[in-house]
Amino acid sequence: MNPPTLLEGIASVGWVAFAFVLLVAVLPEARRVLKSRQFRVKYRDLEVSVQDVSDQLRHQIQDLQNQLIELSRRVDDSPGRAADVPSPPAPSNRTILWVDDNPGGNLFEIARFEADGFEVTLAESTAEALQILHRRALQPGAVVAALSGEDDGARESEACVGLLRNLRREGVDTPVFVYSSPPGAERCRQRMTEAGAQEVTASPFRLLVSVEEELSLRA
């Protein structure tokens, strides 16, 4: 084997130097992108950061853990196994109007409903929800109000109560489920229920089950 020539040696050193310079130049930018959470995940027309997805997934896992703990307690407290109960009929109207001023914040919940065969129509304000209801010949089977408080500049409870009152004023008797943060659900449950909410919950699992049960009863 011939010994490496001077040019080959220079070329090898040059590639190492180039790689070093590239690493020095790119690494700070990569760190900046990671810190600014610029990685995005897209579902339908909703786009959220990877960090948002991680936060939502953490909430879903925590809720599932809580539901399993509660279920375990009920089973332990039960005096005996309950008799078999026939499954409720599948709902015929599997359409949901999801009113949410930040739908990207509930991407997992929306995707879960659609994976279970529901048709989810999105509205980002009370006004848009009313326009959709006026345009559609068939009313949705349920309305989910997940307003965080940015709707029309109102706070969360004001936005949800405003939506409920507007729906009832328009003669819409579709069941409305308010999906809120845990503090919001606890703080405003009574007021939203008095305004006509079918249920107020912070649990994605409970929301799915409640909507499914309600629409099954109406089938």
C-alpha positions in Angstrom: 0.0 0.0 0.0 1.3 3.4 -1.0 1.8 6.0 1.8 -0.8 8.8 1.8 0.2 11.7 -0.3 0.4 15.3 1.1 -2.8 16.2 -0.8 -4.7 13.3 0.7 -3.5 14.3 4.2 -4.6 17.9 3.6 -8.0 16.6 2.4 -8.5 14.4 5.4 -7.7 17.3 7.8 -9.9 19.6 5.7 -13.0 17.3 6.2 -12.4 17.1 9.9 -12.1 20.8 10.1 -15.2 21.3 8.0 -17.1 18.9 10.2 -15.9 20.7 13.3 -16.9 24.1 11.9 -20.3 22.7 10.8 -20.9 21.3 14.3 -20.0 24.6 16.0 -22.3 26.5 13.6 -25.3 24.2 13.7 -25.3 23.1 17.4 -26.3 26.5 18.8 -29.1 26.8 16.3 -30.3 23.3 17.0 -30.4 24.1 20.7 -32.3 27.3 20.0 -34.9 25.4 18.0 -35.3 22.8 20.7 -35.6 25.5 23.4 -38.2 27.5 21.3 -40.2 24.3 20.7 -40.4 24.8 17.0 -41.1 21.2 16.2 -44.7 20.9 15.1 -47.3 18.1 14.9 -50.2 18.5 12.5 -53.7 16.8 12.7 -56.4 18.0 10.3 -56.0 21.8 10.3 -54.6 21.8 13.8 -50.9 22.4 14.4 -49.3 22.2 17.8 -45.7 22.0 19.1 -44.2 18.8 20.3 -44.1 20.2 23.8 -47.8 20.8 23.6 -48.4 17.2 22.4 -46.2 16.0 25.3 -48.2 18.0 27.8 -51.5 16.7 26.4 -50.3 13.1 26.5 -49.2 13.5 30.1 -52.7 14.8 30.9 -54.3 11.8 29.1 -52.0 9.3 31.0 -52.7 11.0 34.3 -56.4 10.9 33.7 -56.3 7.2 32.7 -54.4 6.4 35.9 -57.0 8.3 38.0 -59.9 6.5 36.3 -58.3 3.1 36.8 -57.7 3.9 40.5 -61.3 5.0 40.9 -62.5 1.8 39.1 -60.3 -0.3 41.3 -61.8 1.3 44.4 -65.4 0.7 43.2 -64.6 -3.0 42.5 -63.0 -3.4 45.9 -66.1 -1.8 47.6 -68.6 -3.9 45.6 -70.3 -6.6 47.7 -70.4 -8.9 44.7 -70.1 -9.0 40.9 -72.8 -7.0 39.2 -75.1 -8.9 36.9 -74.4 -8.7 33.2 -76.0 -5.6 31.7 -76.7 -5.5 27.9 -74.7 -2.9 26.0 -76.6 0.3 25.1 -77.5 0.7 21.4 -75.1 2.5 19.2 -76.0 6.2 18.8 -77.5 7.0 15.4 -76.4 10.6 15.4 -72.6 10.5 15.9 -71.9 14.1 15.2 -70.3 16.5 17.6 -69.9 20.3 17.4 -66.7 21.0 19.3 -66.6 24.7 20.3 -63.0 25.6 21.2 -61.0 28.8 20.9 -57.8 26.8 21.0 -58.6 23.4 19.4 -55.0 22.5 19.1 -54.9 22.3 22.9 -57.4 19.4 22.8 -56.0 17.6 19.7 -55.9 14.2 21.5 -59.5 14.4 22.6 -60.7 15.4 19.1 -58.7 12.6 17.5 -60.0 10.1 20.0 -63.6 11.0 19.2 -63.0 10.6 15.5 -61.2 7.3 16.0 -64.4 6.1 17.8 -66.4 7.0 14.7 -67.7 10.4 15.6 -67.9 13.2 13.1 -66.4 16.3 14.8 -67.1 19.8 13.4 -64.9 22.6 14.9 -66.0 26.1 15.8 -63.6 28.5 17.4 -66.2 30.9 18.9 -69.8 31.1 20.0 -70.7 33.1 16.9 -69.1 30.5 14.6 -70.9 27.7 16.4 -74.3 29.4 15.9 -73.5 30.0 12.2 -72.7 26.2 11.8 -75.9 25.3 13.6 -78.0 27.6 11.4 -76.4 26.2 8.2 -76.9 22.5 9.0 -80.2 20.8 8.4 -79.2 18.0 10.9 -78.4 19.2 14.4 -75.4 17.6 16.0 -75.9 14.8 18.6 -73.8 16.8 21.2 -72.0 20.0 21.7 -68.7 20.1 23.5 -67.8 23.5 24.9 -64.0 23.7 25.6 -63.7 27.5 25.6 -60.6 28.6 27.6 -61.7 32.1 28.1 -60.4 33.8 25.0 -63.8 33.6 23.3 -65.1 37.1 22.7 -62.6 38.3 25.4 -64.6 36.6 28.1 -63.3 34.4 30.9 -63.8 30.6 30.7 -67.0 30.4 32.7 -68.4 33.5 31.0 -67.6 32.1 27.6 -69.2 28.7 28.3 -72.2 30.2 30.0 -72.6 32.6 27.1 -72.6 29.7 24.7 -75.1 27.8 26.7 -77.5 30.7 26.9 -77.2 31.5 23.2 -77.9 27.9 22.2 -81.0 27.8 24.4 -82.1 31.2 23.2 -81.9 29.9 19.6 -84.0 26.9 20.6 -81.2 24.4 20.3 -81.8 21.7 22.9 -78.7 19.6 22.0 -76.9 18.3 25.1 -73.9 20.5 25.9 -70.8 19.0 27.7 -68.4 21.5 29.1 -64.8 20.3 29.0 -62.6 22.5 31.3 -59.4 22.5 33.3 -59.6 20.8 36.7 -59.7 24.1 38.6 -62.3 25.5 36.1 -64.5 22.5 36.4 -64.5 22.6 40.2 -65.0 26.4 40.4 -67.7 26.8 37.8 -69.6 23.4 37.7 -72.7 24.6 39.5 -73.0 27.8 37.5 -72.5 26.0 34.1 -74.9 23.2 35.2 -77.6 25.8 36.1 -77.1 27.4 32.7 -78.0 24.1 31.0 -74.8 22.0 30.7 -75.4 18.3 30.6 -72.1 17.7 32.4 -69.0 19.6 33.4 -65.7 17.6 33.5 -62.0 17.9 33.2 -61.5 14.2 32.4 -61.1 13.3 28.8 -62.1 9.7 29.6 -65.3 10.9 31.4 -66.1 13.3 28.5 -65.9 10.4 26.0 -68.0 8.1 28.1 -70.6 10.7 28.9 -71.1 11.8 25.3 -71.3 8.1 24.2 -73.9 7.3 26.9 -76.0 10.4 26.2 -76.2 9.8 22.5 -76.9 6.1 23.0 -79.9 7.1 25.2 -81.1 9.3 22.3 -80.7 6.6 19.7 
